[in-house]
Amino acid sequence: MAALAAAAIALGLAVVPATAALAANILPNPGFESGLNGWTCASTARTVTTPVHGGTSALEATPAGSDYARCSQSVKVKPSSSYTLSAWVRGNYVFLGALGTGTTDVSTWGSPGAAWSQLTTSFTTGSATTSVTVYVNGWYGTGAYNADDLVLDGPDGGGTPPTPPATPAGLTVTGKTATSVSLSWSASSGATSYNMYQDGTKVGTPSGTTFTATGLASGTTYRFSVSASNTAGESARSAEVTATPSSTPVPPPVPGGLAVTGTSATSVSLSWSASSGATSYNVYQDGTKVGTPSGTTFTATGLTSGTTYRFSVSASNANGESARSAEVTATPGNQPPTSLPKRVLVGYLHASFANGSGYIRMSDVPDAWDVIDLAFGEPTSVTSGDIRFTRCPVAECPNVESEADFIAGIRAKQTAGKKVLISIGGQNGQVQLTTTAARDKFVSSVGAIIDKYGLDGLDIDFEGHSLSLNSGDTDFKNPTTPVVVNLISALRTLKAKYGSRFVLTMAPETFFVQLGYQFYGGGSSGADPRAGAYLPVIYAMRNDLTLLHVQDYNSGPITGLDNQYHTMGSSDFHIAMTDMLLAGFPVAGNTANVFPALRPDQVAIGLPAAVYAGNGFTSVAEVQKAFDCLAKGANCGPYRPRGVYPALRGLMTWSINWDKYNASEFSTNHRRYLNALP
């Protein structure tokens, strides 16, 4: 899938300069005093004498087109050792990270503007890791960035220097009385204790991740922050939260995680997360209360098949009723009969290129894969709508099979119950249906590919600049931008042509979906017009959509429903990103404009199959930890999803070829895991 990052455009994010002392720097030419010597950089990179942070030189690089102007170098490290990576940067959006760590690759980012600010991240090397690649880059379309005085702090032939722990994240007020405030936060790796600050003064040193401040005045607002400590020192303090102790009785908080858990021809089943202090709940259907269950599930009955209903829920106790939750929608009797298994593995097959991982004949695709996406159908020009699928040439793929054998391989997979789709787009296949003529050409050319090879359906993998929203197009339910409106029309036409057994999947980047929680195209002042641009397409096709597998990789940090940033490569990232699809979310923060939850059986998690396949590789254990949390409510980390989703459909990967290149680690382990689920 694409190498383009899906960065969260968090406007105005402050980057706080780090203050921790550094023990060592094992990076050669860290301040670019010797030009670009030792660095591998994009063609636009150069050294400049102003602005600089230290010394007489600094890096300047300008992203161009789909390139984000990366500079990187490989550095020798010691196995099983801890390292801290930092850099002083300036510019609109700057990323810093490390690849090939042997554990979890890391990245961080900021938007410091014209002032120099320091980015910092850390990692531990694997037991066999002897080198890592560190990098700094910008983001396309956002202008030049500068970097200077990079530091990789850690052992270079000696022991591991101690470092203070990271700043604790997730500080939250969990309760209040007339004279106290209770708080909690996420554990900080390496911390042996924490420091709680109230209005800037230390008031406690708990060993765990909770604290209750007492002796407070009712009605007075207090500020709280927390830091982490170990023998090496104290971290920076967290962002502050405020709380006002009060003895005024309050109703329970709004229930979270309202989700549709099932439908029949005449009913819709719902579930939601428990609300602290609630004694009962109120379920609303199209604005009218239809039930008062004491638990966190409810089934609405007597509904009309094919009619879409709106549902919300509130919580009650002796103090009153909470506000209602965000609405979800459901249509009884409207589940597309695609005959896919309960748990699926979806993989992209390099059918038109080799991409360094080797060509796999259709007949040799392992049986572990349930859905095989042929990558890629691409347009003759960006705006033509004329999609062509050209199989890999012999010069690039010496073992490519004949056309007849390729088609025979497809038939054999279909006989075995597999689905074979044509995937349109990818990193290089920019598709913009700017006119109705392009729309109609898209329908006819895609239909011709499907008919020629007897395929089961279509995967939409529009990336880069394929989708964006015009200024003033702010309602995802009623889009007006031609490239969006024409795509929806084309998909509806193809669905109508091929009927209920037509498989329709989508593989957007996080930039085009989950980023819509914060920013929605040109409707958010200063935001990228592509932010959230897939949402109107998903919404319009929700009743015909077989699977949505967002690419949880090649992504910048994204804000989850907990209003915290989540970074790719961990189970928490996949849990937070998937929960947004399954719980729904207000678009651009507008609670009157909520993107409704998808059914769990419509959602799969998108992942790279190996470290070579994309940034944000996640280990087998972390992937299964995420699936456990979402589908079972077990093995969760700091992020807690708004519900439990037993029908979560499965996993997608880029790609089948990279998985085979990596000794089939992805398909072997995850097929076994999915098969063992109830």
N, C-alpha and C positions, 0 to 999 in steps of 0.2 A: 504494500500500500504506500501511500505517499510518504516522502521524507519531509514534507512541509509540517512545521510545528503548528499546534492549535493553541496558541498562547492566550491566556486570559488577559484581556486588555483592561487591567484594573487601573482606571484613570486616577492619577494623583496619589498613587501608593507611595508612602514615605519609606525610604531606605535608611535605616538607622546606622550610623557609623559604628563599627565594632571597636571595642576597647581592650580586648584580651591581649596580653603580651604574647609574642611569638617566640618559640624556642629554636626553630631552624627553618631554612628554606632550601629545599633540594631541587628547585626548578632552575635550569640554566636560562640565562638571559631573561629574567623575570620582569625587568623594567624596560625591555626593548632598547637598551642602551647600545646593543650591537645590531641594530636594525631588526630584521625578521629572522636572524640567524637562529636555527633550532626550532623554529615554528613552521607549521604548514598552514598556509593562509589562502583565503579567497583572493581572486585577482584584484579586487578593489582595495585590499589592505595595504597600508604603508605606515611608516613611522613619521611622527611630526614632532616639532620642537615646542609647539604650543597648541592646545593646552597640555600641560604635564602635571602629574601629581607629585612625582619625585624625580630627581635626576634631571637629565636634559632631553629625554625622549619618551614618547608614549605611542601606543597603537591607535590608529584611526582606520576604520573600515566602514564601507557603505553597502548595505544590502541592495541588491539589484534583481528585479524580476522575482523569481521564486527562490533565489539564493539569499541566505541571511548572513553572509560574510563571516564565516567561522574561521578562527585561528586556533590551532591545536598543536600539542606536542606530546610525544610518548616519553614517560619518565620511569626509571627503574625504582621499584619499591620493594619492601620486605613483605613476605607473606604474613597473614594473620596479624596485621598491624593497623593502628588507627592513624588517620591523617585528617588534617583540616586544610581546606582549600579556600583561598580568599583572593579578591582582586578589587582594586579601586576603579570605578567605572563612572562614566557620564554619558547621557544620551536618553532617547525616548524609551527604548526597551532593550535591556542587556541581559544575557543569560550566561551563567557560569556553571560548569559541571565536570564530571569525571565519568569515563566509560571504561569497561573492562576491569572493574574492580574485583570481580570474582564473587561478589556478594550482591548487593543492590546498588546499581549505578545511581548517581545522585545529580541533581541540578537545582539551581536556585535562580531567581531573576529579580529585576527591579526596574523602576522607571524614574531614575534620579533627576533627569533634566540636565540643566547646565552646571549643576554643582557636583563635585566629586563625592561619591559615596561608596561604601565598602559592601560588597556581597561576600557571604561566607557560607560554606557548607562543609560537611565532613562525611567520612566513610571509613569502613574497615575492609581491608583486603582479604581475599579468600586464602585458603591454606596453600594453594599452589600458584598464587598470583605473584609475578615478579615485575610486571610493568602495568601502568595504567595510562590512559590518554586523557589529558585535561584540556578543556576548551573554553573559549569565550566567543559569543556571537551576538548579533543583533536580531532584528525581526524585520521581514521584508516590508517595504513601503513606509518605514518609519524614520528614514534618514540615517546619517552617520552616527557611530558611537565611538567612544574612546575607552581604552583600558590601559592600566599601568600598575606596576608594583604588585604583580601576582605572587602569591606565596603558597607553596605546598609544604605544610608544616608536619613533619613526621620523621621516622627513622630512616637513615641512609647508611646502614651498616651497623647501627647501634640499637639500643633499646627504644621503646616507645616513650616519648616525652609525655608527661601528664598534661592534660588540658582541662579547663573548666567544662562543665556540661553545657548543653545547649539551653537556650531560653525556653522555659516551659510554655506550651501552647494550650489553647482551649480554656482559659480561665473563665469560669461561669458562676453566676450567683445561683445557688440551688435551693435557697430558702431564706425566709426572713421572719423575725418576730418583732415585738415592740422594742427590744433592746439588743438584738443580735442579727448577724448576717452570716449565712453559711456559704462556703465557696468550694469549688473543686476545679481541677485542671488535669491535663494529660501528663503522664510520667515523662521525665527528661532523661535520656540515656546517660548513664554514668553518674547520675546524681545520688548523693548519700543523704541529703536533706534539702529542705526548701526554706525560703525566707519570705514571709508575708508582710507586705507593706500596706499601711492604712494612711491615706493622706500623706504619703512620702516617708512615714516613720515605720521602722520595723516593729511589728507587734507579735511575731511568732516565728518559730523555726520547726515546723512539723517535719516528721520523717516520711509521712505519706503524702497523698495528693488531695487531701481535704483539710479544711480549717474553718472554725467558727469564731468570728470576732464578736466579743461580748461587751457589755457595759456601754452600749451605744445609746444615743438619744433618739427617741421616736420622732420621725418627721425630718430628721437631718440627713442630708445626702453625703455619703462617704465615697472616697476613691480607693480602689484596691489594685495592687499588682503583686506579682510573685516572681522570684528568681530561684535558680537551682545552684547548689554548692557541692563541691567535693574537695579533696585534699589540694587540688590545683587552684582552687579559687571559686569565685561566684560568677554566674552568668549575668548577662544583661537582664533587666527586668522586663516582664511581659507588658503587653499593652494593658492599660488600665480598664477596669469595669467600675461602674457606679451602682450603688444600692442605697435605698432609703428605708430604714426600719420603720415598721408601722404595725399598729395593733388593729387596724381597720379590717374587718372580715372581708375576704375576697373569694370569689368563685374559683373553681379550678381552672388551670390553663387550657387553651384550645387543644383538642386532641390532634396529634400529628399522624402522618402515614396513612391517611384514608386511601384504601385501594380496593379495586374490584378483584375478588378472588375467584369468581366463576359466574357463568350465565347459563340459563336454559332458555327455552322458547318463551317462557312467561315469568322468569325471575332473574334477579341479580343479587349475588352474594357479596358482602362487603366486610372489610376488617379495618382496624385502626389501632394505633398504639394507646396504651393506657394513659390517662391524664391524672397526675398526682392529686390526690384528695377527692377525686370524683366518686360519687355514689351511684350515678346512673348517667346515661347518655341519651341524646336526642338525635334521631336520624331524620333528615329532611330530604324529600323527593320533589324536585322542581319547586323548592321553596316552601313546601307544606310538610309539617311534621307527620311522619308515618310510623314512628316507633320510639319506645323509650327503654331499650335494653339495659340490663345491669352490667353486661359484659362488653367485650370489644369486637363482637361480630353481629351481623344482622343480615337477613335475607328479605328483600322486597319482593312480594309476590303479586299475582294478578296483573302482570304487565303485558304489553302488546309486542309481539315479535316484530323486529325491524324498526321499532320506535326508539329514539335515543332519549335517555333520561339523565337528569342532573341530580347528584347526591352530595350532601354535606353532613357533618356531624358536629355536635357541641357536647360539652360535659357539664354536669350539674352536681351541686351538693346543697347543704342547708343555706349556704351563703348566696346562692343564685346560679345562673347559667352563664357559661363562658360564651365568647363569640363563636361563630360557626367556622369550621375548617374551610380550606380551599375546596372547591367543588371537584368531583370527578364525574365523568360521563360513562355510560354503558348502554349497549344496544342488545337487548335479549335476542337470542337465536341468531346472532351475527358472528359466527366464528368460521373463518374460511377453511374449507375441507382440503388441506394440502397433503394429508396422509404422511406427514413427517412423524418420526418417532418422538416419544415424550421428551427425550434428551438428545440434543444434536451437537455434533461437531461440524463446523463450517470451515472450509479451507479454500484459499485462492490458489489456483493452478496457473503457473507461468506458461500459458499456452501460446503467447505471441513473442516471447523472449526468454532468455535463460537467466539473466540477471546475476550471474556469478554462482548460482546455486545448482546449476545443472538442469537439464530438461527431463521431465518425467512423462512417459507415454501414458495416454489415457487408460490403457488396459493395465498399467502398473500402479495406478493410484490405489493406495491401501484401502481396505474395506472399513477402516476406522472412521472414514469421512462420510457424513450423511448428505451434505450439500457441497457440491464442487462448483466454484465460481471460476469461469474461464476469464483470465485476465490478459488483455482487456479489449473491448471494442472502443475505438477512438474516432473522433470526427475528422473529416477531410480538411476542415478549418474550424476555428473556434465557434463561429456563428452559423455554420452551414446546416447543422442538425443532421448531416449525412454521416451515419456511423458505419465504419468498416471494421471487420474482424479479419486480420491477417495472421495466419499461423506462423510460428517461428521458422525462419529460413534455415536451410541445411548448413549454411556457412556459420551460423551462430549455434545451431542445435544439430550436431551431426547425427544424433540418434532419433531425430524426429520421424514419426511414422507417416505413412501415406494418408491422404484424405479419407480413403475408404476405410483404412484401419482405425483412424481417429473416430469416425462416425460409428464404426462397429464397437469401439470401446465405450462410447457414450451409451449405446443401446444396452451393452452388457451391464453397465452401472445402473441404468434405469430398471433393468430386469431384476437386479438385486435390491431394488427399493431406494436407490440413491436419486437425488435431484441434481441435475446439471443445468447451470444458469450461465447466461452471458453477463459479465460485469462491464458496465459502461463507465469510462472516465479514467480513474487512477491519477497518479501524480502528474503525468504528462498529457492526459486527455481532457483538456479544458473544453467544456460544453456549455455554450450560452444560447438558449433558445429565445433570441431577442424578437423574433417575428413569428407570425402564424405559419408562414411558409417553412421556416426552420422546424417548427413544431410538427408539421405534417410530414416533413422529410424524416424527422426522427422516428415517427411512428412507422413509416413504411420501411425504412432501412433496418431498424431494430427487428421489426416483424420478419423481414427477409432473412436475417441471421437466425432467428429462432426457428423459422420454417426449414431452412437449409439443413440445420443440424438436428432438428427435432428436439429442441431444448424445452426444459420445464418452466422456464421463466426468466426473470430479469433481476439483476442487482444494480442499484444506483450508487456509484462511488464517485460522486462529484466532489472535487477538491479544489484547492487554490482559489481561483476567481470565477468558478463556474456559477456560483449563486451569490448574489448580494441583493440588498434591498434599497430601493430608491428612497430619497428623502420624502418624508411624510407617510411612508408605508409602515404604520405602527401596529396594525391589528393582524396578528398571525392567522386569525380565523377568516379574515377577508382580505387577502393580499391583493395588491394592485401592480406590483412590479412585473413587467412582461416575462422575464426569464423564469420567475417562479410560477406565474399563472399558466404559462405555456407548458412547463414541465408537468404540472398537475393535470392539465388537460390531456397531454400525451399519455401519461400513465393510466388515466381513466379509460382512454380509448383502447390501449393495449389490454387492460384488464377485461374490458367488455368483449374484445375480440376473442380472447382465449378462455374466458369463463372461470368458474370457481376453482379449478385445479391449477390455475396460473400462480406460480410462486413469485412473490414480490419481496425483495429484501433491500435494505439500505445500509450503507457503511459510512456515515458522515464522521468527520472529526469533531472532537469536543468543542472546538471553536464555533461550529455551526449549530450546536445543540445546547449543551449545558451552559455555555457562556451566556446564553439568552436569559438565564436567571438574573444576571447583572445588567447586561446590555443587549439591546435589540436593534441592530442595524442603525440607520441614520436617525432613528427615533431617540437614541441616547446621545446627548450632545457630545460631539467629539469622538464617538466610538467608530470603529471600523464598520462599514455598511454590511459586511459579511457576518457580523456577530449574530448568531441565532437564526441565520437565513434558511436553515433546513426545517425549522419548526412549522412553517405553514405547509410545507410539502408532507411532512409526517402527519400533521393534523388532518389534512384533507384526505389522505390515503389510509387513515388509521383503521378503517373497517375492512380494507383489502390488504393491509400490510401483514405479510407472513412473519418476517423477522426484522428487527432493528438491532444491528450490532455496531454501536458507536466505537470508533477506534480509540481505545484508552491508552494511546501511545503517541509519540511525536507531538506531545502536548505540553503547553506551559501550565503553571498552577491554575486551578479552577476552583471557584468558590462553591461549596456544597450547601445543602439545606441548613447546615449548622452555622452558616455564615463564616466559615473558616476556609482558608486556602488549603487545597489538597494537591500533592505532587505525585506524578506518575511513578510507577515501579513498586508500589506497596499495595497490600490488600486493602488498606483504608481508601486509597484512591479509587479502586474498582467498586468498593462498597458504596462510597459517596456518589460516584458518577451514575451507577446503576440505580441507586435509590431515587435519584431525581427523575428517572424515566418511569419508575414504578409507583412513585407517590405523587407525581405532578409538581409543578412549581409556578409561581407568579412570574410572568415574563417581564423582564426589566424591573422587577420589584413591585409591579402593579397588581395588587390583590384582586382587582376587578377584571384582570385579563390573565387567567390561569391556564397554562398548558396542561391538559388533563393527562392522568396516568394512563399508560399502556397496560394491556393485560400482561401478566408475567410470562405467558407462553409465547408472547411476541418479542421477547427481549433475550438477547445473548450478549455476553461480554466479549469485546474485541481486544485481541492481544497479539504481540509479535511472538513468533514461534521460537526465536533464538535471539541472542544478543546482536547478531549480524543483521537481523531483519528490521530493526527499528529502535529508536530511543524509547526507554521505558520498559525494557524487558522485565518481566516479573517471574520469579521462581515458581516451580510447580507447587511447592508448599504454600506460598503466599496466595496463588490463584485459588487453590482449593480452600484455603482459609476464608477468602472472600466469598466463595460460593456457599460454604457452610453457614456463614453469617447471614447471607441474604435468603437462602432457601430453608435453613433450619433454625435460624436465630441463635446459633451457637458459634463459638470461636471468634467472636467479634473483637475488634480492637477499640481504639478511642472513639471512632465514629459509630454511632448506633443508628441503624436504618429505621425509617418511620414505620415499617411493618416487616412481617416475615412472608416470603414469597416462594412457597413450595413448588410452584409451577414454573419457576425460572427455567428458560428453555435450554441453555447450554453455552457453548463457547465458540468464538470465531477466531481464526488466526491468519495472519500474513506470515507465512504462506505454507502450503503443502510442500513446496520445494525446499524452503529453508528448514522445515521440520525434518525432512528426510536427510538433509545435509547435516543436521544436528543429531543424527542417530535416532530420529523419531521420538525424541524425549517428550514433546508436547502431546502427540496423538496417543502414544502408548500409555502414559500416565493418566491423562485426562479421560481417555475412553474408558479405562478401568474404573476411574472415580465416578464418572457419570452413570455407568452401568450399574454401579452398586447403590445408587440413590433409589429411594422408594418411588 
